[in-house]
Amino acid sequence: MKIKIDQITVNERVRKLFDSDKLQQLADSIKQFGQIQPIIIDQSNQLIAGERRLRACQLAGMEEVEVERREIKDDWERKAIELEENICREDLTWQEEVRAKAELHSLYQEKFGETVSEGGHGGKRVERGKDGGWGIDDTAELIGDSHGGLSQDLQLARAILDNPALLQKETKSAAFKAMSVMRELGMKREIAEVFASISEKRGEQPIEIINGDSLLILPTFPDESFSFCITDIPYGIGMHDMQDTFPNRGDVRQGVEFDDSKEILDTVVQPVMKEIFRLLQEGSHCYVFFAIARYTKVRAILEDAGFWVCPTPLFWIKNNALNLRPHIMYPINYEPIFYCSKYYPPRPLSSIQKLSTFEHPILSGVTKLHPAEKPIPLLEWLITNCSEPKEKGIDPFLGAGSFTKACQNLGRLAVGIELDATWWLAAKQRSEGGSNEDS
């Protein structure tokens, strides 16, 4: 159907600018071939989609245009259709594209609610889709975009609100690069603020247990602040996905709240271990518990950080491990530990007789405070091998505080950093208990 152009109402639109040359080209095409695509309007003749075509028809001297009328229930539906139609066009500027995607995402979240998010390491979000609200994956599917691409556009849209100067960049990639630089500068300022805050409180505490992100906390310490490191890194084997597969496993049964995705090795473990290398004194030992399936990846991370890594790991034999699936699986009764040092050779080991395999019982589910908790005597054995009383050690993934308690028992100084407030509190309470724990 056709209606007169002056009967169409145009309210505020997503598109703010139109290239005059391209608009004239479209007008010339309409003069030669006619109007191919209809203008979309609602039941009250308000424009929904096709403003550029409408303007070109006016330039072409047309008084009437071909329209498609749709019954629109409310302003929300009108806005959603306009945004979706504009995003799918190829002639949007990058500024208009980013703004439209952000508006569409917010529009759907206003209607369906935001997604339920689970805490992850370093701010990682796990989105659950429509059952828990409207998430990035839902919008990406709606407009045919990737999760990563849309996520970057939404980040850029938020950054533009704080820094409108980003709109002056010629391309989206240039704007995103500028945003990353601004974010890095902001991170450095945040680190400086954290350093000032922690320095005031730090003093000379023999056991210091910090609730925070190691990526922010570690840079606040001076070079060569520590004599040893023992840490149980996130394994990157998806422990948070094992609850359905292994419902009877003690570590899974207690609930794994941290992010243990494969990506965590790159996004968190790698930068943390680079900082640990900087903070250790020359020759200092570093012991890293890891999953045997990630041997190559974790070894590469440690070597890239600068560590000398013994290619043959130590093996903790769990002499009381149970086989919960005896008809299907052989029991996994060991856990590997990388023995590393800052440069080679490492400082001499203590005089205690040592082998690369050693036995110690695991903690039962009843006595565990943390799903991946290590026995204190096991950590005491490692600490005694690599340090002397009054020397200071660090664990950037503290958990429930076995490391700091073991150091306390042996008269070592220690710093432990834990992101999760629940485990941090457990570690604090364990340390403040005062008594020597032996299991």
C-alpha positions in Angstrom: 0.0 0.0 0.0 1.0 3.6 -0.5 0.6 6.7 1.6 1.7 10.3 1.4 5.1 11.0 2.8 3.8 13.9 4.9 1.5 11.5 6.7 4.4 9.6 8.2 5.6 10.7 11.7 9.3 10.3 12.5 10.3 10.4 16.1 13.9 10.3 17.6 15.8 7.5 15.8 18.9 5.4 16.4 20.6 6.9 13.3 21.7 10.5 13.8 23.8 11.1 10.7 23.3 10.2 7.1 26.0 10.4 4.4 24.7 13.0 1.9 26.5 11.5 -1.1 25.2 7.9 -0.3 21.7 9.3 0.3 21.8 11.0 -3.1 23.0 7.8 -4.7 20.0 5.9 -3.2 17.7 8.7 -4.4 19.1 8.4 -8.0 18.6 4.6 -7.8 15.0 5.0 -6.7 14.3 7.5 -9.6 15.7 4.9 -12.1 14.4 1.6 -10.7 11.7 2.7 -8.3 11.2 1.9 -4.6 12.1 -1.7 -4.0 11.9 -2.0 -0.2 8.8 -0.7 1.6 8.9 1.7 4.6 7.8 0.0 7.9 5.2 2.0 9.8 2.8 1.2 12.7 -1.0 1.6 12.8 -0.7 5.3 13.6 1.7 5.9 10.7 4.7 6.3 12.9 8.0 5.2 11.3 9.4 2.0 12.6 12.2 1.2 10.1 13.4 2.7 6.8 14.3 6.3 7.6 17.1 6.3 5.1 14.8 5.1 2.3 12.2 7.6 3.3 14.7 10.5 3.1 15.9 9.2 -0.3 12.3 9.1 -1.6 11.9 12.7 -0.5 15.1 13.6 -2.4 13.8 11.8 -5.4 10.8 14.1 -5.4 8.2 11.4 -4.5 5.0 12.4 -2.8 3.9 8.9 -1.9 5.9 5.9 -0.8 5.2 2.1 -0.5 4.7 1.1 3.1 4.2 -2.0 5.2 2.0 -1.4 8.2 2.5 -3.5 11.3 0.3 -3.7 14.4 2.6 -2.6 17.3 1.5 -3.4 20.8 3.7 -0.8 22.7 6.7 1.4 22.6 9.0 -1.5 23.7 8.1 -3.5 20.6 8.4 -0.5 18.3 11.9 0.3 19.7 13.0 -3.4 19.5 12.0 -3.7 15.8 13.8 -0.4 14.9 17.0 -1.5 16.6 17.0 -5.0 15.1 16.4 -3.6 11.7 19.1 -1.0 11.9 21.7 -3.4 13.3 21.2 -5.8 10.4 21.9 -3.1 7.8 25.4 -2.7 6.4 25.5 1.1 6.2 25.6 2.0 9.9 28.6 3.9 11.2 30.5 2.0 13.9 29.3 4.5 16.5 25.6 3.9 15.5 26.2 0.1 15.4 27.7 0.0 19.0 25.0 2.3 20.3 22.2 0.3 18.7 23.5 -3.0 20.1 23.8 -1.6 23.6 20.3 -0.2 23.4 18.8 -3.4 22.1 20.6 -5.4 24.9 19.3 -3.1 27.6 15.8 -3.1 26.1 15.5 -6.8 26.4 17.1 -6.9 29.9 14.5 -4.3 31.0 11.8 -6.7 29.9 13.2 -10.1 30.9 15.6 -9.1 33.6 19.3 -9.4 33.8 21.0 -12.8 33.8 21.9 -14.6 37.0 25.7 -14.3 37.4 28.0 -16.6 39.3 31.2 -15.3 40.9 34.3 -16.1 38.9 37.9 -15.3 39.2 39.0 -11.9 38.0 35.4 -10.8 37.3 34.5 -13.6 34.9 30.8 -13.8 34.4 28.9 -17.0 33.8 25.5 -16.2 32.1 22.6 -18.6 32.2 20.3 -17.1 29.5 16.6 -16.6 29.5 15.7 -18.8 32.4 17.6 -16.5 34.6 17.0 -13.3 32.6 18.4 -12.0 29.4 22.1 -12.3 28.7 24.7 -11.6 26.1 24.3 -14.9 24.4 20.5 -14.2 24.0 21.2 -10.8 22.2 24.0 -12.3 20.2 21.7 -15.0 18.9 19.0 -12.5 18.2 21.2 -10.4 15.9 23.5 -13.1 14.5 26.6 -11.9 16.4 29.2 -13.8 18.4 29.3 -13.7 22.2 32.8 -12.2 22.1 32.0 -9.6 19.4 28.9 -8.4 21.2 30.7 -8.4 24.5 33.4 -6.1 23.1 30.7 -3.8 21.6 28.9 -3.5 24.9 32.2 -2.8 26.7 32.9 -0.1 24.2 29.4 1.4 24.6 29.9 1.7 28.3 33.3 3.2 27.9 31.9 5.8 25.5 29.5 7.0 28.3 32.6 7.7 30.5 34.8 8.9 27.7 32.8 10.5 24.8 36.1 11.3 23.0 36.2 7.7 21.9 33.5 8.6 19.4 36.1 10.6 17.4 38.0 7.5 16.5 37.8 6.6 12.8 37.2 2.9 13.3 35.8 0.6 16.0 39.1 -1.2 16.4 40.9 2.1 17.0 38.2 3.0 19.6 38.5 -0.4 21.3 42.3 -0.1 21.4 42.0 3.4 23.0 39.5 2.0 25.5 42.0 -0.8 26.4 44.7 1.8 27.0 42.4 3.8 29.2 41.4 0.7 31.1 45.1 -0.2 31.7 45.8 3.3 33.0 42.7 2.9 35.3 44.0 -0.4 36.5 47.4 1.1 37.3 45.6 3.9 39.3 43.6 1.2 41.1 46.7 -0.7 41.9 48.3 2.4 43.3 45.2 3.0 45.5 45.3 -0.6 46.7 49.0 -0.3 47.4 48.5 2.9 49.5 45.6 1.3 51.4 47.5 -2.0 52.1 50.8 -0.3 53.0 49.1 1.6 55.8 47.7 -1.6 57.3 50.5 -4.1 56.4 53.1 -3.4 59.1 55.1 -6.4 60.3 52.5 -9.0 60.7 54.0 -12.5 60.8 50.9 -14.1 59.1 49.1 -11.8 56.7 45.9 -13.1 55.1 44.4 -10.8 52.4 41.0 -10.9 50.9 41.3 -9.7 47.3 42.4 -10.4 43.8 46.0 -11.6 43.4 46.2 -9.8 40.1 45.8 -6.5 42.0 47.5 -7.4 45.3 50.7 -8.9 44.1 52.0 -5.8 42.2 51.9 -3.9 45.6 54.8 -5.9 47.0 58.4 -4.9 46.2 60.7 -7.2 44.2 62.2 -10.2 46.0 59.9 -9.9 49.0 59.6 -13.7 49.6 61.8 -16.7 50.1 59.4 -19.4 48.9 56.0 -20.1 47.3 53.7 -23.0 47.6 50.4 -22.8 45.8 47.5 -24.9 44.6 46.5 -23.1 41.3 43.1 -23.4 39.7 43.5 -26.6 37.6 41.7 -25.6 34.5 39.8 -28.9 34.3 36.3 -27.7 34.9 35.7 -28.9 38.4 32.6 -26.7 38.5 31.1 -28.9 35.8 31.8 -32.2 37.6 28.9 -32.2 40.1 26.6 -34.0 37.7 29.3 -36.4 36.4 30.8 -37.3 39.8 28.1 -36.6 42.4 29.9 -38.7 45.1 33.3 -37.0 44.9 34.1 -35.3 48.2 35.6 -32.2 46.6 32.7 -31.7 44.2 30.0 -32.6 46.8 31.1 -29.6 48.9 30.5 -27.3 46.0 33.2 -25.6 43.9 32.5 -21.9 43.7 35.6 -20.8 41.9 36.2 -20.5 38.1 38.0 -23.6 37.0 37.6 -23.3 33.2 40.5 -24.0 30.9 40.8 -20.3 30.1 41.6 -19.5 33.8 45.2 -20.7 33.1 45.7 -17.9 30.6 43.7 -15.1 32.2 44.7 -15.6 35.8 47.4 -18.2 36.5 49.8 -17.0 33.9 50.0 -13.3 35.0 50.0 -14.4 38.7 53.0 -16.7 38.3 54.9 -13.9 36.5 54.3 -11.7 39.5 55.4 -14.6 41.8 58.7 -14.9 39.9 59.3 -11.2 40.4 58.6 -11.4 44.1 60.8 -14.4 44.9 64.5 -14.1 45.8 67.0 -15.7 43.6 67.2 -19.5 44.1 63.9 -19.6 45.9 61.7 -22.7 45.6 58.2 -22.6 44.2 55.9 -25.7 44.5 52.8 -25.7 42.3 50.1 -28.3 42.6 48.5 -29.0 39.2 46.4 -31.4 37.2 48.4 -34.0 35.2 46.2 -33.4 32.2 47.6 -29.8 32.1 51.2 -30.8 32.5 52.4 -29.2 29.2 50.3 -26.0 29.7 51.3 -25.4 33.3 55.0 -26.1 32.7 55.0 -23.6 29.8 53.3 -21.0 32.0 56.0 -21.4 34.7 58.9 -21.4 32.2 57.5 -18.4 30.4 57.4 -16.6 33.8 61.1 -17.3 34.1 61.2 -20.3 36.4 63.5 -23.3 36.1 61.1 -26.2 36.2 62.2 -29.8 37.1 60.6 -31.8 34.2 59.8 -34.7 36.5 57.1 -33.5 39.0 56.9 -34.6 42.6 54.1 -37.0 43.3 52.0 -36.9 46.4 50.6 -40.5 46.9 47.3 -40.4 48.7 47.5 -43.6 50.7 43.9 -43.5 51.8 42.3 -42.7 48.5 39.0 -44.5 47.7 37.8 -45.8 44.4 34.2 -44.5 44.2 33.6 -46.2 40.8 35.5 -49.5 41.1 33.7 -51.2 38.2 34.6 -48.4 35.8 37.7 -46.5 36.8 41.1 -47.1 38.3 41.4 -44.9 41.4 43.5 -41.7 41.0 45.5 -41.8 44.2 48.2 -39.2 43.4 48.6 -35.5 42.8 51.6 -34.0 40.9 53.5 -31.0 42.1 55.9 -29.0 39.9 59.2 -28.3 41.7 60.6 -24.9 40.4 63.0 -22.2 41.4 63.8 -18.7 40.4 66.8 -19.4 38.2 69.1 -22.5 38.4 70.5 -23.8 40.6 67.8 -23.6 43.3 68.9 -23.1 46.9 69.9 -26.4 48.6 67.2 -28.5 50.1 67.2 -29.2 53.8 68.9 -32.3 55.2 65.6 -34.2 55.4 65.7 -37.4 53.4 63.5 -36.9 50.3 62.2 -38.8 47.3 60.2 -37.5 44.4 57.2 -39.6 45.6 55.9 -39.4 49.1 52.8 -40.6 50.9 50.3 -38.8 53.0 46.6 -39.3 53.6 44.1 -37.0 52.1 41.6 -35.1 54.3 38.2 -36.6 54.6 35.1 -34.7 53.4 34.1 -34.2 57.1 37.4 -32.4 58.1 37.8 -30.4 54.9 37.1 -26.7 55.0 37.8 -26.2 51.3 37.0 -28.6 48.4 40.7 -28.6 47.2 42.3 -28.4 50.6 45.7 -29.9 51.2 46.8 -31.5 54.5 48.8 -29.2 56.7 51.6 -31.8 57.4 52.1 -32.2 53.7 52.7 -28.5 53.3 54.9 -28.4 56.4 57.1 -31.1 54.8 57.5 -28.9 51.7 58.1 -25.7 53.7 60.7 -27.4 55.8 62.5 -28.6 52.7 62.9 -25.2 51.2 63.1 -22.5 54.0 64.4 -21.6 57.4 62.5 -20.2 60.4 61.6 -16.4 60.0 61.7 -16.6 56.2 58.6 -15.4 54.4 56.5 -17.4 52.0 53.5 -16.6 49.8 50.4 -18.4 48.4 48.4 -16.4 45.9 45.5 -18.9 45.8 45.2 -19.5 49.6 41.8 -21.2 49.9 41.0 -21.9 53.5 44.5 -21.2 54.8 46.3 -24.5 55.1 49.5 -22.8 53.8 49.5 -19.9 56.3 48.7 -22.3 59.1 51.6 -24.6 58.2 53.9 -21.5 58.1 52.6 -20.4 61.5 53.2 -23.9 62.9 56.8 -23.8 61.7 57.7 -20.3 62.7 57.7 -18.9 59.1 56.3 -15.6 58.0 53.6 -15.8 55.4 51.3 -13.9 53.1 48.2 -15.6 51.7 45.8 -14.0 49.2 42.2 -15.3 48.7 39.6 -13.8 46.4 36.5 -15.6 48.0 35.4 -13.9 51.2 34.1 -17.2 52.7 37.5 -19.0 52.4 39.4 -15.9 53.4 37.3 -15.7 56.6 38.0 -19.5 57.2 41.7 -18.9 56.8 41.7 -15.9 59.2 39.8 -17.9 61.8 42.2 -20.8 61.4 45.2 -18.6 61.8 43.8 -16.7 64.8 43.0 -20.0 66.5 46.6 -20.1 67.6 47.0 -23.9 68.2 49.2 -26.1 66.0 47.1 -28.2 63.6 48.5 -31.5 62.5 45.8 -32.7 60.1 
